[in-house]
């Protein structure tokens, strides 16, 4: 393939829902990037919003850079060189994620997309995720006056690690989520548990139903801790990532939450262990989770359970004075 000139390629700009063909192209490129990097380039909320389900008031802006036919790689059927997606919040802020197909890297594709974004939307209120924190992403961020403001650690536990014993608080039992019955009470518990964490605590009924519609959703893997009146005190939502290419299936501590009234009772630790055991009982050889690097108590708990840091996602935002 001859040297590409993406600075001259037109960018397809879509505000709102994308059509089926573009969605297929986006997912194909994301799959190629995941296979190459070992990290998906898009967060779950972005994928949900792209599919048009459970937007929860989010807006959507998609920039797609297609290679002209004469410059596309004849060895692949992938003509989408890269894309940028902004999931916007009602307050005008937004999260940017960019992916470049492995066949078109180091050719200025990301810069072309960012320049188009600058002209189309601007950078006001915009933060960006780099999943895996690749060096190219850090360099791109620095060129536009962005710096790291948050680290989200990916930690992993192998089944060789022996979990400690745990006991539920008196009067508390654990049961599985019941679709069609528990949605509203779970949403209320989730909102209370994550009142200081709007990304999770702001989940709507549509957001929940979108995740319940995913192939990975298993109500038996959403463990609810309830009191004698069946009120939800906490929960551990587990997830199973199927085998992907050479990467084996892996379990995930997806979300663990405890309402304020039940915090400090040991319920969070007990639910965490119960969920990990649930995943291990399915024959999974490893379990992963995401945790903010500055959440010292949570990181300490996970280390005590045998988790070790595996990878990191980094959020970038404009530096002061930029």
C-alpha positions in Angstrom: 0.0 0.0 0.0 1.4 3.4 -0.9 1.8 6.1 1.8 -1.6 7.3 2.8 -2.6 11.0 3.0 -5.5 11.2 5.5 -5.2 14.9 5.7 -6.9 15.0 2.3 -9.6 12.4 3.0 -13.1 13.5 3.7 -14.6 12.8 7.1 -18.1 11.4 7.5 -19.7 13.3 10.3 -22.9 11.9 11.9 -24.8 13.6 14.7 -27.1 11.2 16.5 -27.8 7.6 15.6 -25.6 5.9 13.1 -27.0 3.6 10.4 -26.5 -0.1 10.3 -23.6 -0.1 7.8 -21.6 2.5 9.7 -22.3 0.6 13.0 -20.9 -2.6 11.4 -17.8 -0.8 10.2 -17.2 0.8 13.6 -17.6 -2.6 15.3 -15.3 -4.3 12.8 -12.6 -1.7 13.3 -13.0 -1.9 17.1 -12.6 -5.7 16.9 -9.4 -5.3 14.8 -8.0 -2.8 17.3 -8.9 -5.1 20.3 -7.2 -8.0 18.6 -4.1 -6.0 18.0 -3.9 -4.1 21.3 -5.5 -6.5 23.8 -7.8 -3.7 24.9 -11.2 -2.6 23.4 -11.0 1.0 22.2 -14.5 1.9 23.3 -16.1 1.9 26.7 -19.4 0.1 27.3 -21.5 3.3 27.5 -20.2 4.3 24.1 -21.1 0.9 22.6 -24.6 1.1 24.2 -25.1 4.7 22.9 -23.9 3.7 19.4 -26.4 0.9 19.3 -29.1 3.5 20.0 -30.3 1.7 23.2 -30.2 3.1 26.7 -28.8 6.4 25.8 -29.8 7.9 29.2 -30.0 11.4 27.8 -26.6 11.1 26.1 -25.9 12.7 22.7 -23.7 11.2 20.1 -21.3 12.6 17.5 -19.4 10.2 15.3 -16.5 11.1 12.9 -15.5 8.3 10.5 -12.5 8.5 8.2 -12.7 6.2 5.2 -9.7 5.6 3.0 -10.4 6.4 -0.7 -10.6 3.2 -2.7 -7.4 3.8 -4.5 -5.5 4.1 -1.2 -7.2 1.3 0.7 -5.3 -1.9 1.7 -6.0 -4.6 -0.8 -5.0 -7.2 1.9 -8.1 -6.3 4.0 -11.7 -5.6 3.4 -11.5 -2.7 5.9 -11.7 0.7 4.3 -12.6 2.5 7.6 -9.2 3.9 8.6 -10.3 5.4 11.9 -13.1 6.9 13.9 -13.8 9.3 16.8 -16.9 9.1 18.9 -18.1 11.7 21.4 -20.8 10.7 23.9 -22.2 13.9 25.3 -23.9 14.7 28.6 -26.9 17.0 29.0 -24.6 19.7 30.6 -22.6 20.0 27.3 -19.6 18.0 28.5 -18.5 14.8 26.7 -16.2 11.8 26.5 -14.1 11.2 23.4 -12.7 7.9 22.2 -10.7 7.3 19.1 -9.7 4.2 17.3 -7.4 3.7 14.3 -7.3 0.5 12.3 -3.9 -1.3 12.7 -3.3 -1.1 8.9 -3.5 2.7 9.0 -1.6 3.6 12.1 1.3 6.1 12.2 -0.1 7.9 9.1 -1.9 10.9 10.7 -5.3 9.4 10.9 -5.9 10.3 14.5 -4.7 13.9 13.9 -7.1 14.2 11.0 -10.0 13.1 13.1 -9.1 15.4 16.0 -8.7 18.4 13.7 -12.1 17.7 12.2 -13.5 17.4 15.7 -12.0 20.8 16.6 -13.8 22.3 13.6 -17.1 20.5 14.1 -17.6 20.6 17.8 -14.6 22.1 19.5 -13.0 20.8 22.7 -15.1 22.6 25.3 -16.0 20.3 28.1 -14.3 17.4 26.4 -12.3 14.6 28.1 -10.8 11.6 26.4 -10.2 8.0 27.3 -7.1 6.0 26.3 -7.8 2.3 26.9 -4.5 0.7 27.6 -2.8 4.1 27.6 -0.8 3.6 24.4 2.1 5.8 23.8 0.5 7.2 20.6 -2.5 8.3 22.6 -0.4 10.1 25.2 1.5 11.9 22.4 -1.7 12.9 20.6 -3.1 14.2 23.9 0.0 16.3 24.6 -0.1 17.8 21.1 -3.5 19.2 21.9 -2.8 20.4 25.4 -4.3 17.5 27.2 -2.9 15.7 30.2 -3.7 12.7 32.3 -6.3 13.4 35.1 -7.5 9.9 36.0 -6.2 6.4 36.0 -8.5 3.4 35.9 -6.6 0.3 36.8 -7.4 -3.1 35.4 -6.6 -5.8 38.0 -6.6 -9.6 37.6 -7.0 -12.6 39.9 -6.1 -16.1 38.9 -8.1 -19.0 40.2 -4.9 -20.3 41.8 -5.4 -17.6 44.5 -7.3 -18.9 47.6 -10.1 -16.6 48.7 -10.5 -15.8 52.4 -13.6 -16.8 54.3 -16.3 -14.2 54.5 -19.5 -13.8 56.5 -22.6 -11.9 55.6 -23.9 -9.4 58.2 -26.7 -10.9 60.4 -30.1 -11.0 58.7 -28.7 -10.6 55.2 -29.1 -13.2 52.5 -27.9 -13.2 48.9 -30.1 -14.1 45.9 -30.1 -13.7 42.1 -31.6 -10.8 40.3 -35.2 -11.4 39.0 -35.9 -9.8 35.6 -39.2 -8.2 35.5 -39.3 -7.7 39.3 -36.1 -6.1 40.6 -35.3 -3.4 38.0 -36.7 -0.4 39.9 -35.5 -1.5 43.3 -32.0 -2.3 41.9 -31.9 1.2 40.2 -32.7 2.8 43.5 -30.0 0.9 45.4 -27.5 1.6 42.6 -28.3 5.3 42.8 -27.8 5.4 46.5 -24.6 3.3 46.5 -23.0 5.5 43.8 -24.4 8.9 44.7 -20.8 10.3 44.4 -20.1 8.5 41.2 -22.4 9.9 38.5 -21.1 7.5 35.7 -22.6 4.6 37.6 -25.2 6.2 39.8 -26.9 7.9 37.0 -27.9 4.7 35.3 -31.5 4.8 34.0 -34.0 2.1 33.3 -33.2 2.3 29.6 -29.5 1.9 30.4 -30.2 -1.2 32.6 -32.5 -2.7 30.0 -29.9 -2.2 27.3 -27.3 -4.1 29.3 -29.9 -6.8 30.2 -30.4 -7.3 26.4 -26.7 -8.0 25.9 -25.6 -11.6 25.2 -23.4 -11.6 28.3 -26.1 -10.7 30.7 -27.0 -13.5 33.1 -29.4 -12.7 36.0 -27.8 -15.5 38.0 -24.6 -13.4 37.9 -26.3 -10.3 39.4 -26.1 -11.1 43.1 -28.4 -9.1 45.4 -27.8 -8.8 49.2 -31.2 -8.3 50.8 -32.6 -7.9 54.4 -35.6 -9.7 55.9 -38.0 -7.5 54.0 -36.2 -8.2 50.7 -34.9 -4.7 50.5 -31.6 -4.5 48.5 -28.7 -3.5 50.7 -26.0 -4.2 48.1 -25.1 -6.2 45.0 -22.4 -7.7 43.0 -23.0 -7.7 39.2 -20.6 -10.1 37.5 -19.9 -10.4 33.8 -18.3 -13.0 31.6 -16.2 -12.0 28.6 -16.3 -14.8 26.0 -13.2 -16.1 24.3 -11.9 -13.7 21.7 -9.3 -15.0 19.3 -6.4 -16.2 21.3 -7.7 -14.6 24.5 -9.5 -17.1 26.8 -12.8 -16.3 28.5 -12.5 -14.2 31.6 -14.8 -13.2 34.4 -15.3 -9.7 35.6 -16.2 -8.0 38.9 -18.4 -5.7 36.9 -20.0 -3.6 39.7 -20.1 -3.9 43.5 -22.3 -1.5 45.4 -23.5 -1.1 48.9 -26.1 1.4 50.0 -24.9 4.0 52.6 -26.9 2.4 55.5 -25.1 -0.9 55.0 -21.6 0.4 54.5 -19.0 -0.4 57.1 -20.6 -3.8 57.9 -18.3 -6.0 55.7 -21.0 -6.5 53.2 -18.9 -5.1 50.3 -16.1 -7.6 50.9 -18.6 -10.5 51.4 -20.4 -9.7 48.1 -17.1 -9.3 46.3 -16.0 -12.8 47.4 -19.4 -14.3 46.6 -19.3 -13.0 43.1 -15.8 -14.2 42.5 -16.7 -17.6 43.7 -19.8 -17.5 41.3 -17.4 -16.9 38.4 -14.9 -19.5 39.5 -17.7 -22.1 39.8 -18.3 -21.6 36.0 -14.8 -22.8 35.4 -13.2 -19.4 34.6 -9.5 -19.4 35.1 -9.2 -15.6 35.7 -11.2 -12.7 37.0 -10.6 -9.1 36.3 -12.0 -5.7 37.5 -11.6 -2.0 37.0 -10.9 0.3 39.9 -9.8 4.0 40.2 -6.1 4.1 41.1 -6.9 6.7 43.8 -9.5 4.5 45.5 -7.1 3.4 48.1 -9.5 1.3 50.3 -10.8 -0.6 47.2 -7.3 -1.2 45.8 -6.2 -2.5 49.2 -9.1 -4.9 49.4 -8.5 -6.2 46.0 -4.8 -6.7 46.7 -5.7 -8.6 49.8 -7.9 -10.9 47.7 -5.0 -11.6 45.4 -5.6 -9.2 42.6 -2.6 -7.6 40.9 -2.5 -4.6 38.5 -2.7 -5.8 34.9 -3.3 -2.8 32.7 -4.5 0.8 32.9 -6.9 3.1 31.2 -6.1 6.9 31.4 -8.5 9.8 31.1 -7.1 13.0 29.5 -8.4 16.5 30.0 -7.2 20.0 29.0 -4.4 21.2 31.2 -4.8 24.5 33.1 -4.1 27.5 30.9 -4.8 25.5 27.7 
